[in-house]
Amino acid sequence: MQILIRGLRRNVTEAMLHDMLAQHAPVNAVEIVREGDPERPWAWVDLSIDRFMAWRLMRQLDRQCFAGGRMHWYIPVHQEPVDAADGAKRLP
């Protein structure tokens, strides 16, 4: 499940974000985007969870402070359903 996280600060690294998120869910990838305003980067995070767990995590971690910034979580709705157990896309 792809998650967009905004509200990060300049000093945040992929490893820092990965380590924090790994406490809550399996992390496939973290990409921090610094183009635009390098003082306020944002991140694409790929978590190996289903949409229901993603919503639970969003309710838990959205607006929480992390490394001096307040995270804002967004779950793009255009994603295909994925079975969290094996990562396989489900057929409609």
Backbone as a chain_set.jsonl record, in Angstrom:
{"seq": "MQILIRGLRRNVTEAMLHDMLAQHAPVNAVEIVREGDPERPWAWVDLSIDRFMAWRLMRQLDRQCFAGGRMHWYIPVHQEPVDAADGAKRLP", "coords": {"N": [[0.847, -1.169, 0.0], [0.665, 2.123, -0.944], [1.72, 5.091, 0.614], [1.542, 8.547, 1.164], [3.51, 10.854, 2.766], [3.59, 13.921, 4.256], [4.938, 17.017, 5.628], [7.399, 16.603, 6.722], [10.764, 17.229, 7.902], [13.887, 18.825, 6.935], [16.089, 17.302, 7.901], [15.315, 14.644, 7.965], [15.801, 11.269, 7.038], [15.691, 8.514, 4.665], [16.295, 6.149, 6.013], [15.736, 6.809, 8.718], [12.951, 7.227, 8.624], [12.123, 4.736, 7.665], [12.928, 3.057, 9.813], [11.277, 4.015, 11.898], [8.696, 3.455, 10.866], [8.846, 0.701, 10.526], [8.393, -0.334, 12.993], [5.697, -0.514, 13.112], [4.652, -1.695, 10.796], [5.418, -3.918, 8.001], [7.903, -2.663, 5.866], [8.33, -1.919, 2.534], [9.581, -0.025, 0.866], [11.043, 3.265, 0.987], [10.928, 6.525, -0.134], [12.249, 9.646, -0.178], [11.323, 12.832, -1.221], [12.853, 15.662, -2.239], [12.76, 17.761, -3.995], [11.492, 20.947, -4.982], [10.551, 22.358, -2.16], [13.191, 22.122, -0.21], [13.364, 22.321, 2.533], [11.085, 21.24, 3.502], [10.557, 18.331, 2.863], [8.809, 15.54, 1.314], [7.45, 12.213, 1.455], [7.22, 9.099, -0.287], [5.942, 6.093, 0.694], [6.067, 2.622, 0.741], [4.19, 0.191, 2.026], [3.777, -3.115, 3.244], [0.95, -3.896, 3.627], [-2.632, -4.232, 4.013], [-5.433, -2.221, 2.829], [-7.109, -1.646, 5.008], [-5.514, -1.877, 7.307], [-3.739, 0.148, 6.64], [-5.381, 2.405, 6.869], [-5.869, 2.275, 9.613], [-3.27, 2.712, 10.606], [-2.869, 5.279, 9.583], [-4.761, 6.742, 11.059], [-3.577, 6.479, 13.538], [-0.939, 7.553, 13.268], [-1.055, 9.926, 11.788], [-0.578, 13.399, 11.922], [1.185, 13.194, 14.007], [4.207, 13.999, 15.749], [7.429, 13.849, 14.31], [10.812, 13.717, 14.245], [11.018, 16.521, 14.541], [9.055, 17.543, 12.878], [5.571, 17.674, 11.871], [3.803, 14.991, 10.886], [1.756, 14.38, 8.022], [-0.484, 12.209, 6.777], [-1.453, 10.627, 3.739], [-3.526, 8.593, 1.813], [-3.474, 7.462, -1.304], [-6.23, 6.926, -3.434], [-6.271, 5.518, -5.802], [-5.128, 2.999, -5.906], [-4.54, -0.471, -6.611], [-6.198, -3.301, -5.158], [-4.361, -5.234, -2.803], [-3.199, -8.309, -1.594], [-2.201, -8.575, 1.6], [-0.89, -10.702, 2.771], [0.633, -12.132, 0.861], [1.419, -10.246, -0.974], [0.356, -10.276, -3.508], [-1.548, -9.037, -6.236], [-5.037, -8.717, -6.133], [-7.683, -10.001, -8.118], [-10.369, -8.159, -9.603]], "CA": [[0.0, 0.0, 0.0], [1.427, 3.359, -1.053], [1.33, 6.161, 1.524], [2.238, 9.809, 0.975], [3.685, 11.515, 4.057], [4.073, 15.299, 4.15], [5.218, 17.628, 6.916], [8.71, 16.185, 7.22], [11.789, 18.268, 7.976], [15.075, 18.64, 6.116], [17.032, 16.328, 8.449], [14.773, 13.287, 7.909], [16.375, 10.399, 6.007], [14.915, 7.308, 4.376], [16.554, 5.171, 7.08], [14.993, 7.221, 9.917], [11.53, 6.98, 8.394], [11.98, 3.285, 7.58], [13.019, 2.485, 11.155], [10.076, 4.379, 12.657], [7.538, 2.746, 10.323], [9.032, -0.748, 10.691], [7.828, -0.696, 14.298], [4.251, -0.624, 12.959], [4.26, -2.494, 9.629], [6.531, -4.25, 7.1], [8.191, -1.572, 4.935], [8.968, -2.343, 1.289], [10.445, 1.027, 0.334], [10.832, 4.654, 1.401], [11.588, 7.475, -1.032], [12.032, 11.033, 0.235], [11.384, 13.755, -2.354], [13.323, 16.958, -1.741], [12.558, 18.793, -5.004], [10.492, 21.915, -4.537], [11.013, 23.016, -0.938], [14.035, 21.157, 0.489], [13.147, 22.429, 3.975], [9.883, 20.457, 3.819], [10.415, 17.218, 1.916], [7.718, 14.607, 1.527], [7.918, 10.847, 1.207], [6.394, 7.978, -0.723], [6.266, 4.912, 1.48], [5.368, 1.417, 0.304], [4.045, -0.725, 3.151], [3.199, -4.409, 2.891], [-0.265, -4.033, 4.433], [-3.854, -4.01, 3.247], [-5.971, -0.863, 2.978], [-7.697, -1.458, 6.336], [-4.395, -1.608, 8.208], [-3.22, 1.466, 6.267], [-6.257, 3.406, 7.486], [-5.609, 2.25, 11.063], [-1.998, 3.396, 10.838], [-3.05, 6.691, 9.316], [-5.432, 7.331, 12.229], [-2.646, 6.45, 14.661], [0.285, 8.317, 13.064], [-1.294, 11.22, 11.166], [-0.431, 14.561, 12.811], [2.155, 12.927, 15.07], [5.52, 14.62, 15.541], [8.527, 12.959, 13.977], [12.064, 14.424, 13.917], [10.812, 17.967, 14.494], [7.959, 17.918, 11.985], [4.287, 17.018, 12.116], [3.477, 14.2, 9.695], [0.401, 14.355, 7.483], [-0.578, 11.0, 5.966], [-2.457, 10.569, 2.679], [-3.589, 7.295, 1.142], [-4.062, 7.635, -2.632], [-7.327, 5.98, -3.637], [-6.178, 4.854, -7.106], [-4.325, 1.786, -5.806], [-5.208, -1.757, -6.774], [-6.182, -4.095, -3.927], [-3.242, -6.153, -2.65], [-3.315, -9.243, -0.479], [-1.046, -8.29, 2.461], [-0.206, -11.94, 3.156], [1.659, -12.533, -0.104], [1.763, -9.147, -1.844], [-0.218, -10.491, -4.845], [-2.735, -8.238, -6.532], [-6.273, -9.493, -6.259], [-8.505, -9.696, -9.282], [-11.652, -7.547, -9.209]], "C": [[0.894, 1.234, 0.0], [0.836, 4.417, -0.118], [2.16, 7.388, 1.172], [2.313, 10.485, 2.34], [4.297, 12.887, 3.807], [4.365, 15.816, 5.549], [6.544, 17.21, 7.526], [9.658, 17.379, 7.248], [13.038, 17.85, 7.207], [15.973, 17.501, 6.598], [16.535, 14.881, 8.395], [15.406, 12.517, 6.754], [15.448, 9.214, 5.773], [15.075, 6.288, 5.507], [15.783, 5.52, 8.36], [13.518, 6.89, 9.776], [11.249, 5.482, 8.328], [11.977, 2.666, 8.977], [11.793, 2.796, 12.004], [8.872, 3.567, 12.184], [7.629, 1.236, 10.522], [8.539, -1.234, 12.053], [6.335, -0.979, 14.204], [3.812, -1.553, 11.834], [5.506, -2.841, 8.808], [6.688, -3.162, 6.029], [8.907, -2.139, 3.712], [9.958, -1.309, 0.79], [10.055, 2.378, 0.919], [11.6, 5.539, 0.425], [11.245, 8.885, -0.575], [12.264, 11.933, -0.973], [11.717, 15.141, -1.81], [13.203, 18.073, -2.779], [11.433, 19.709, -4.545], [11.032, 22.674, -3.343], [11.849, 22.028, -0.138], [13.912, 21.226, 2.013], [11.964, 21.577, 4.422], [9.691, 19.329, 2.801], [9.17, 16.389, 2.24], [8.2, 13.232, 1.117], [6.812, 9.971, 0.637], [6.866, 6.77, 0.065], [5.428, 3.755, 0.956], [5.372, 0.431, 1.471], [3.372, -2.005, 2.682], [2.015, -4.698, 3.809], [-1.472, -3.821, 3.53], [-4.408, -2.617, 3.561], [-6.561, -0.611, 4.355], [-6.613, -1.162, 7.373], [-3.786, -0.24, 7.914], [-4.069, 2.567, 6.902], [-6.062, 3.439, 8.997], [-4.312, 2.983, 11.393], [-2.115, 4.896, 10.603], [-3.723, 7.368, 10.508], [-4.494, 7.416, 13.422], [-1.49, 7.448, 14.486], [0.099, 9.686, 12.407], [-1.255, 12.311, 12.234], [0.451, 14.299, 14.027], [3.479, 13.6, 14.729], [6.565, 13.546, 15.275], [9.706, 13.809, 13.531], [11.85, 15.92, 13.711], [9.72, 18.44, 13.572], [6.686, 17.182, 12.366], [3.856, 16.326, 10.827], [2.003, 14.35, 9.322], [0.346, 13.2, 6.486], [-1.706, 11.12, 4.957], [-2.377, 9.184, 2.042], [-4.245, 7.52, -0.219], [-5.101, 6.542, -2.908], [-7.202, 5.165, -4.917], [-5.417, 3.53, -7.071], [-5.167, 0.537, -6.001], [-5.161, -2.516, -5.457], [-5.02, -5.086, -3.933], [-3.498, -7.035, -1.447], [-2.06, -9.084, 0.372], [-0.259, -9.548, 2.798], [0.896, -12.31, 2.172], [2.032, -11.427, -1.096], [1.19, -9.27, -3.247], [-1.439, -9.601, -5.045], [-3.935, -9.143, -6.71], [-7.017, -9.074, -7.521], [-9.823, -9.106, -8.828], [-12.799, -8.523, -9.257]], "O": [[1.776, 1.369, 0.848], [-0.378, 4.613, -0.065], [3.357, 7.272, 0.909], [1.289, 10.669, 2.998], [5.375, 13.006, 3.225], [4.08, 15.143, 6.54], [6.786, 17.437, 8.711], [9.361, 18.424, 6.669], [13.219, 16.679, 6.875], [16.564, 16.802, 5.775], [17.285, 13.973, 8.754], [15.535, 13.031, 5.643], [14.547, 8.942, 6.566], [14.107, 5.642, 5.908], [15.238, 4.632, 9.014], [12.905, 6.341, 10.691], [10.251, 5.011, 8.874], [11.118, 1.841, 9.288], [11.319, 1.937, 12.748], [8.111, 3.048, 13.002], [6.608, 0.566, 10.671], [8.297, -2.427, 12.234], [5.761, -1.604, 15.096], [2.731, -2.137, 11.897], [6.524, -2.154, 8.896], [5.718, -2.789, 5.368], [9.961, -2.764, 3.836], [11.049, -1.658, 0.341], [8.905, 2.607, 1.293], [12.788, 5.323, 0.187], [10.077, 9.275, -0.583], [13.276, 11.811, -1.663], [10.962, 15.714, -1.024], [13.514, 19.225, -2.473], [10.537, 19.293, -3.81], [11.886, 23.546, -3.499], [11.289, 21.175, 0.55], [14.313, 20.293, 2.708], [11.858, 21.231, 5.599], [8.775, 19.372, 1.98], [8.569, 16.531, 3.305], [9.254, 13.104, 0.493], [5.645, 10.077, 1.014], [8.058, 6.466, 0.093], [4.222, 3.894, 0.752], [6.418, -0.095, 1.853], [2.495, -1.973, 1.819], [2.055, -5.601, 4.645], [-1.35, -3.297, 2.423], [-3.909, -1.926, 4.449], [-6.524, 0.521, 4.837], [-6.787, -0.287, 8.222], [-3.361, 0.458, 8.834], [-3.532, 3.549, 7.415], [-6.085, 4.512, 9.6], [-4.256, 3.773, 12.335], [-1.53, 5.692, 11.337], [-3.304, 8.449, 10.923], [-4.608, 8.335, 14.234], [-1.102, 8.116, 15.445], [1.001, 10.521, 12.464], [-1.828, 12.159, 13.313], [0.462, 15.089, 14.971], [3.826, 13.748, 13.557], [6.589, 12.494, 15.913], [9.609, 14.542, 12.547], [12.437, 16.516, 12.808], [9.476, 19.644, 13.487], [6.721, 16.189, 13.093], [3.581, 16.973, 9.817], [1.129, 14.436, 10.185], [1.046, 13.212, 5.474], [-2.777, 11.642, 5.265], [-1.29, 8.676, 1.768], [-5.453, 7.746, -0.285], [-4.856, 5.366, -2.639], [-7.953, 4.208, -5.106], [-5.091, 2.992, -8.129], [-6.336, 0.484, -5.617], [-4.19, -2.394, -4.71], [-4.733, -5.704, -4.958], [-3.957, -6.566, -0.406], [-0.965, -9.42, -0.08], [0.935, -9.462, 3.085], [1.971, -12.75, 2.58], [2.873, -11.644, -1.968], [1.504, -8.445, -4.105], [-2.257, -9.434, -4.14], [-3.86, -10.192, -7.35], [-6.969, -7.912, -7.925], [-10.352, -9.498, -7.788], [-13.935, -8.157, -8.954]]}, "num_chains": 1, "name": "protein.A"}
